[in-house]
């Protein structure tokens, strides 16, 4: 497409989305849920064409040299399509957040003031690789009364197009506006640049992908962006920790799925229990295929314990999101120093403490400035489904307006309605 054609296309999509959002904002729950359940049925009845479209993306991905990990994220199967359909039904079953009264107050002059949850409006979602994001985000936005404009990566263009067509079909067969969900049909970078300038029509941008994509979006957008750059998550093993529990939690938080944003990248161990804990956890991690990067103190303990491979840590290791079986480990003298370390080097995503000392845990929970803070639990639970939200549109490390897993409530803002009886200001 020519540059002028792309600009006209994106402008028309943004305008149509805005008009659709105004209709969606007052759509009855029954209509939204009916459309979502129709979409789930369409997904289950379209396995063959979806697999055919996905096959084109996989073939192009192999030719382009995509890694096995990226190809796995891209690939669909009957099971994965079924899981998408089930996820849509779960969203339909969730309570509708729109119209919920958050606060009510009556003033002395008789004014009745209500704070009511309402949709954000138009949400632009920019993402890479995983085609299930197309369905998840479309469904979450529909349920929360928002219109959405989706811009997927070039590696999934055929699959995303096929999935978006099913969403459009579900909309057309119901009573919701057809432009409630739109997929930008080109992967030309200029379309993304145009989208990020449509602040008159789009209220929010949510990027999902690597740090480079998110930074590009933030640097080029005129629209507020909800983001997390990376997940540098840390688990701190306190002097009062149950060491068997600590071992179990470290292995789960690092090894269960090391390539995701809520896996730990750093491990802090209190100096008082380092000699008892580090050799055992180091061996267990190495047995799981994890590369260890140790500070000087941790290295001296591990080296004295026998033939356990490790690499000396560098200053950059404490801020690195590996998304791989690599873990940086250091010792620390106290809970306060662990808190300071996390607040200095972490990314504000998910961090945890393992301890039987409630006072230490309370200090940690209050002092760590992250979206999600854990006590005696794996950081791998930072996820919309695990939090009982049904699904999520992303995980925010921002503080305005949403933080942590973003479900239906986080896709809403609020407004005030004020009822009087001919009330005037004196």
C-alpha positions as CSV (number, residue, x, y, z in Angstrom):
1,X,0.0,0.0,0.0
2,X,1.1,3.6,-0.7
3,X,1.8,5.9,2.2
4,X,-1.3,8.0,1.5
5,X,-3.5,4.9,1.3
6,X,-2.2,3.7,4.7
7,X,-2.8,7.1,6.3
8,X,-6.4,7.2,5.0
9,X,-7.0,3.7,6.1
10,X,-5.8,4.2,9.6
11,X,-7.7,7.4,9.9
12,X,-11.0,5.8,8.8
13,X,-10.4,2.9,11.2
14,X,-9.8,5.2,14.1
15,X,-12.9,7.2,13.4
16,X,-15.1,4.2,13.0
17,X,-13.7,2.7,16.2
18,X,-14.7,5.9,18.1
19,X,-18.2,5.8,16.8
20,X,-18.4,2.1,17.6
21,X,-17.1,2.7,21.2
22,X,-20.0,5.1,21.9
23,X,-22.5,2.4,21.0
24,X,-20.6,-0.3,22.9
25,X,-20.5,1.8,26.1
26,X,-24.3,1.3,26.6
27,X,-24.7,-2.1,25.0
28,X,-26.5,-4.6,27.3
29,X,-24.5,-7.4,28.8
30,X,-26.7,-9.9,27.1
31,X,-25.7,-8.7,23.7
32,X,-22.0,-8.6,24.5
33,X,-22.1,-12.1,26.0
34,X,-24.2,-13.5,23.0
35,X,-21.5,-12.2,20.6
36,X,-18.7,-13.7,22.7
37,X,-20.3,-17.1,22.8
38,X,-21.0,-16.9,19.0
39,X,-17.3,-16.2,18.6
40,X,-16.3,-19.2,20.7
41,X,-18.5,-21.4,18.5
42,X,-17.0,-20.0,15.4
43,X,-13.5,-20.7,16.7
44,X,-14.3,-24.4,17.4
45,X,-16.0,-24.8,14.0
46,X,-13.1,-23.2,12.1
47,X,-10.1,-25.4,13.1
48,X,-9.2,-26.4,9.6
49,X,-9.1,-22.9,7.9
50,X,-7.3,-21.5,11.0
51,X,-4.7,-24.2,10.8
52,X,-4.3,-23.6,7.1
53,X,-3.7,-19.8,7.7
54,X,-1.4,-20.6,10.5
55,X,0.6,-23.0,8.3
56,X,1.4,-20.1,6.0
57,X,2.8,-18.1,8.9
58,X,4.8,-21.0,10.2
59,X,6.2,-21.7,6.7
60,X,7.2,-18.0,6.3
61,X,8.6,-18.0,9.9
62,X,10.9,-21.0,9.2
63,X,12.1,-19.4,6.0
64,X,12.9,-16.2,8.0
65,X,14.9,-18.2,10.5
66,X,12.5,-17.7,13.5
67,X,13.7,-19.6,16.6
68,X,12.0,-22.8,17.8
69,X,10.7,-20.8,20.8
70,X,9.1,-18.1,18.5
71,X,7.7,-20.8,16.2
72,X,6.1,-22.5,19.2
73,X,4.5,-19.2,20.3
74,X,3.2,-18.7,16.8
75,X,1.8,-22.2,16.2
76,X,-1.8,-23.2,16.5
77,X,-3.2,-26.6,17.2
78,X,-6.7,-28.0,17.7
79,X,-6.0,-27.9,21.4
80,X,-4.9,-24.3,21.4
81,X,-7.9,-23.2,19.3
82,X,-10.1,-25.0,21.8
83,X,-8.4,-23.2,24.6
84,X,-9.0,-19.8,22.9
85,X,-12.7,-20.7,22.6
86,X,-12.9,-21.7,26.2
87,X,-11.2,-18.5,27.2
88,X,-13.8,-16.4,25.3
89,X,-16.6,-18.3,27.1
90,X,-14.9,-17.6,30.5
91,X,-14.9,-13.9,29.6
92,X,-18.6,-14.1,28.7
93,X,-19.3,-15.6,32.1
94,X,-17.5,-12.9,34.1
95,X,-19.5,-10.0,35.7
96,X,-19.9,-7.0,33.5
97,X,-17.9,-4.1,35.0
98,X,-19.7,-1.4,33.1
99,X,-22.2,0.6,35.2
100,X,-20.9,-0.6,38.5
101,X,-21.4,2.1,41.2
102,X,-18.0,2.5,42.9
103,X,-19.0,5.2,45.4
104,X,-22.1,7.1,46.4
105,X,-22.3,10.2,48.5
106,X,-25.0,12.7,49.3
107,X,-24.1,16.3,50.0
108,X,-25.8,18.5,52.5
109,X,-27.4,20.5,49.7
110,X,-29.2,17.3,48.5
111,X,-26.9,16.5,45.5
112,X,-26.5,12.7,45.0
113,X,-23.1,12.0,43.5
114,X,-22.3,8.6,42.1
115,X,-18.9,7.4,40.8
116,X,-19.6,4.8,38.0
117,X,-17.3,2.5,36.1
118,X,-17.4,3.2,32.3
119,X,-15.3,1.9,29.4
120,X,-12.1,3.7,28.4
121,X,-13.3,4.1,24.8
122,X,-11.0,3.0,22.0
123,X,-8.0,0.8,22.8
124,X,-5.2,0.2,20.4
125,X,-3.3,-3.0,21.0
126,X,0.1,-3.6,19.4
127,X,1.5,-7.1,19.7
128,X,4.0,-9.7,18.3
129,X,3.9,-13.4,17.5
130,X,1.2,-14.9,19.6
131,X,-2.1,-15.1,17.5
132,X,-4.2,-15.9,20.6
133,X,-3.7,-12.2,21.6
134,X,-6.1,-11.3,18.7
135,X,-8.9,-13.2,20.3
136,X,-8.1,-12.5,23.9
137,X,-7.9,-8.7,23.4
138,X,-10.9,-8.5,21.2
139,X,-13.0,-10.5,23.7
140,X,-11.8,-8.5,26.7
141,X,-12.4,-5.2,25.0
142,X,-15.9,-6.2,23.9
143,X,-16.9,-7.4,27.3
144,X,-15.7,-4.1,28.9
145,X,-17.5,-2.0,26.3
146,X,-14.4,-0.8,24.5
147,X,-13.8,-0.7,20.7
148,X,-10.3,-2.1,19.8
149,X,-7.9,-1.6,16.9
150,X,-5.5,-4.6,16.7
151,X,-2.0,-4.4,15.1
152,X,-0.3,-7.8,15.1
153,X,3.2,-8.7,14.0
154,X,4.1,-9.6,10.5
155,X,5.0,-13.2,11.6
156,X,1.3,-13.9,12.3
157,X,-0.4,-11.9,9.6
158,X,-2.3,-14.8,8.0
159,X,-3.4,-16.3,11.3
160,X,-4.4,-12.9,12.8
161,X,-6.4,-12.0,9.6
162,X,-8.3,-15.3,9.8
163,X,-9.1,-14.9,13.5
164,X,-10.2,-11.3,13.1
165,X,-12.5,-12.3,10.3
166,X,-14.3,-14.6,12.8
167,X,-14.6,-11.8,15.3
168,X,-16.2,-9.6,12.6
169,X,-18.5,-12.4,11.6
170,X,-19.7,-12.8,15.2
171,X,-20.3,-9.0,15.4
172,X,-22.2,-9.0,12.2
173,X,-24.4,-11.9,13.2
174,X,-25.4,-10.0,16.4
175,X,-26.4,-6.4,17.2
176,X,-23.0,-4.9,18.2
177,X,-21.3,-2.4,15.8
178,X,-19.2,-4.1,13.2
179,X,-16.3,-1.8,13.7
180,X,-16.1,-2.7,17.4
181,X,-13.0,-4.8,16.6
182,X,-10.7,-4.0,13.7
183,X,-7.4,-5.5,12.6
184,X,-5.0,-3.3,10.7
185,X,-4.5,-5.3,7.5
186,X,-0.9,-4.3,6.8
187,X,2.3,-4.8,8.7
188,X,3.9,-1.7,7.2
189,X,5.5,0.2,10.0
190,X,4.0,3.4,8.7
191,X,0.5,2.1,9.8
192,X,1.7,1.8,13.3
193,X,3.2,5.3,13.3
194,X,-0.1,6.7,12.0
195,X,-2.1,4.8,14.6
196,X,0.0,6.3,17.4
197,X,-0.9,9.8,16.3
198,X,-4.7,9.4,16.4
199,X,-5.2,10.8,19.9
200,X,-8.5,12.5,18.8
201,X,-10.1,9.1,18.4
202,X,-8.1,6.6,20.4
203,X,-7.9,6.8,24.2
204,X,-5.3,4.2,25.1
205,X,-2.5,2.1,23.6
206,X,-1.4,-1.2,25.0
207,X,1.8,-2.7,23.5
208,X,2.5,-6.4,24.1
209,X,5.9,-7.6,23.1
210,X,9.7,-7.1,23.6
211,X,11.3,-4.1,25.2
212,X,12.3,-2.6,21.8
213,X,8.7,-2.6,20.6
214,X,7.4,-1.0,23.8
215,X,10.0,1.7,23.8
216,X,9.2,2.5,20.1
217,X,5.5,2.8,21.0
218,X,6.2,5.0,24.0
219,X,8.6,7.3,22.1
220,X,6.2,7.8,19.2
221,X,2.7,7.8,20.7
222,X,0.6,10.9,21.3
223,X,-1.8,8.6,23.1
224,X,-1.4,7.4,26.7
225,X,0.4,4.0,26.8
226,X,0.0,1.3,29.4
227,X,3.2,-0.7,29.4
228,X,5.8,-2.9,31.0
229,X,9.2,-2.7,29.5
230,X,10.5,-5.9,31.0
231,X,10.1,-8.3,33.9
232,X,13.2,-8.3,36.1
233,X,11.6,-10.3,39.0
234,X,13.4,-11.3,42.2
235,X,12.8,-13.8,45.0
236,X,14.4,-13.1,48.3
237,X,15.1,-16.0,50.7
238,X,15.0,-14.5,54.3
239,X,17.0,-15.8,57.2
240,X,13.8,-17.3,58.7
241,X,12.8,-19.1,55.5
242,X,11.8,-22.8,55.4
243,X,14.6,-23.9,53.1
244,X,12.7,-26.8,51.5
245,X,9.8,-24.4,50.7
246,X,12.4,-21.9,49.4
247,X,13.9,-24.5,47.1
248,X,10.6,-25.5,45.7
249,X,9.6,-21.9,45.1
250,X,12.9,-20.9,43.4
251,X,12.7,-23.9,41.0
252,X,9.1,-23.1,40.1
253,X,9.7,-19.4,39.7
254,X,12.7,-19.9,37.5
255,X,12.3,-23.2,35.7
256,X,8.6,-23.9,35.2
257,X,8.7,-21.5,32.2
258,X,11.8,-19.4,32.1
259,X,10.9,-17.4,28.9
260,X,8.0,-15.4,30.5
261,X,7.9,-12.1,32.2
262,X,6.9,-13.4,35.6
263,X,9.8,-15.8,35.9
264,X,12.5,-14.7,38.3
265,X,15.8,-13.4,36.9
266,X,17.4,-12.6,40.3
267,X,17.7,-14.6,43.6
268,X,18.7,-12.8,46.8
269,X,19.8,-15.0,49.8
270,X,20.2,-13.7,53.3
271,X,23.8,-14.1,54.5
272,X,22.7,-16.0,57.7
273,X,21.4,-19.0,55.7
274,X,23.5,-18.7,52.5
275,X,26.0,-21.4,53.5
276,X,23.1,-23.8,54.2
277,X,21.0,-23.0,51.2
278,X,23.2,-21.9,48.3
279,X,25.0,-25.2,47.5
280,X,21.7,-27.2,47.5
281,X,19.7,-24.7,45.4
282,X,22.7,-24.3,43.0
283,X,22.9,-28.0,42.3
284,X,19.1,-28.2,41.8
285,X,19.2,-25.3,39.4
286,X,22.1,-26.7,37.4
287,X,20.3,-30.0,37.2
288,X,17.4,-28.1,35.6
289,X,19.7,-26.6,33.0
290,X,20.0,-23.2,34.6
291,X,23.2,-21.1,34.1
292,X,24.2,-19.4,37.4
293,X,25.7,-16.0,37.6
294,X,27.0,-15.4,41.1
295,X,28.2,-12.4,43.0
296,X,31.5,-12.7,44.9
297,X,30.0,-13.8,48.2
298,X,27.7,-16.4,46.6
299,X,30.5,-17.7,44.4
300,X,32.8,-18.3,47.3
301,X,30.1,-20.5,49.0
302,X,29.2,-22.4,45.9
303,X,32.8,-23.0,44.9
304,X,33.6,-24.4,48.3
305,X,30.8,-26.9,48.0
306,X,32.3,-28.7,45.1
307,X,32.1,-28.9,41.3
308,X,29.1,-26.6,40.6
309,X,29.5,-24.6,37.4
310,X,28.8,-20.8,37.5
311,X,29.8,-17.5,35.9
312,X,30.9,-14.5,37.9
313,X,28.1,-11.9,37.8
314,X,28.6,-8.5,36.3
315,X,26.8,-5.2,37.2
316,X,24.5,-5.6,34.2
317,X,23.2,-9.0,35.3
318,X,21.0,-7.5,38.0
319,X,18.9,-5.5,35.5
320,X,18.8,-8.1,32.7
321,X,15.6,-9.8,31.7
322,X,17.1,-13.1,30.4
323,X,13.8,-14.8,29.4
324,X,16.0,-17.9,29.4
325,X,17.4,-20.5,31.9
326,X,19.8,-18.0,33.5
327,X,19.7,-16.8,37.1
328,X,21.7,-14.1,38.8
329,X,22.3,-14.8,42.5
330,X,23.7,-12.7,45.3
331,X,23.8,-12.6,49.1
332,X,22.3,-9.8,51.2
333,X,22.5,-8.9,54.9
334,X,18.9,-8.1,55.7
335,X,15.3,-7.7,54.5
336,X,15.9,-4.0,54.3
337,X,18.9,-4.4,52.0
338,X,16.8,-6.9,49.8
339,X,14.1,-4.3,49.5
340,X,16.6,-1.6,48.5
341,X,18.2,-3.9,46.0
342,X,14.8,-4.8,44.3
343,X,13.7,-1.2,44.2
344,X,17.0,-0.2,42.6
345,X,17.5,-2.9,40.1
346,X,14.1,-4.5,39.5
347,X,11.5,-3.5,37.0
348,X,8.5,-3.1,39.3
349,X,6.8,-6.3,38.0
350,X,6.7,-9.2,40.5
351,X,8.9,-9.9,43.5
352,X,8.7,-12.1,46.5
353,X,10.0,-13.1,49.9
354,X,10.2,-16.5,51.5
355,X,10.1,-16.4,55.3
356,X,8.4,-17.6,58.4
357,X,8.9,-14.2,60.0
358,X,5.7,-12.3,59.6
359,X,7.2,-8.9,60.6
360,X,9.9,-9.3,57.9
361,X,7.2,-10.3,55.4
362,X,5.1,-7.3,56.2
363,X,8.1,-4.9,55.8
364,X,8.8,-6.5,52.5
365,X,5.3,-6.4,51.2
366,X,5.0,-2.7,52.2
367,X,8.4,-1.6,51.0
368,X,8.9,-3.3,47.6
369,X,7.6,-0.9,45.0
370,X,6.3,-3.4,42.5
371,X,2.9,-4.2,40.9
372,X,2.7,-7.6,42.6
373,X,4.6,-8.6,45.8
374,X,4.5,-12.2,47.1
375,X,5.0,-13.9,50.5
376,X,5.8,-17.6,50.3
377,X,4.5,-18.0,46.8
378,X,6.0,-18.2,43.3
379,X,6.0,-15.1,41.1
380,X,4.6,-17.2,38.3
381,X,1.1,-16.4,39.5
382,X,1.2,-12.8,38.1
383,X,-1.4,-13.6,35.4
384,X,-5.0,-12.6,34.8
385,X,-6.3,-16.1,34.8
386,X,-4.4,-17.0,38.0
387,X,-5.8,-13.9,39.7
388,X,-9.4,-15.0,38.8
389,X,-9.9,-12.3,36.2
390,X,-10.7,-14.9,33.5
391,X,-8.0,-13.4,31.2
392,X,-5.9,-10.3,30.9
393,X,-5.0,-7.8,28.2
394,X,-1.5,-7.4,29.6
395,X,0.5,-6.7,32.8
396,X,1.2,-3.1,33.6
397,X,4.2,-1.9,35.6
398,X,2.8,1.7,35.4
399,X,1.0,3.3,38.2
400,X,-1.5,5.3,36.2
401,X,-4.2,4.1,35.7
402,X,-3.7,0.4,36.0
403,X,-1.1,-1.8,37.6
404,X,-0.4,-5.5,37.4
405,X,-2.6,-7.9,35.4
406,X,-5.2,-6.0,33.5
407,X,-8.6,-7.6,33.4
408,X,-12.0,-6.2,32.7
409,X,-12.0,-3.7,35.5
410,X,-8.7,-2.2,34.4
411,X,-10.1,-1.7,30.9
412,X,-12.5,0.8,32.4
413,X,-12.3,4.3,33.9
414,X,-15.0,6.1,35.7
415,X,-17.3,9.1,35.6
416,X,-19.5,10.9,38.1
417,X,-23.2,11.3,37.7
418,X,-24.8,14.0,39.8
419,X,-28.5,14.2,40.6
420,X,-30.2,17.2,42.1
421,X,-33.6,18.7,42.7
422,X,-33.3,21.9,40.9
423,X,-30.2,22.5,43.1
424,X,-28.2,25.6,42.5
425,X,-24.9,26.8,43.9
426,X,-25.4,29.6,46.4
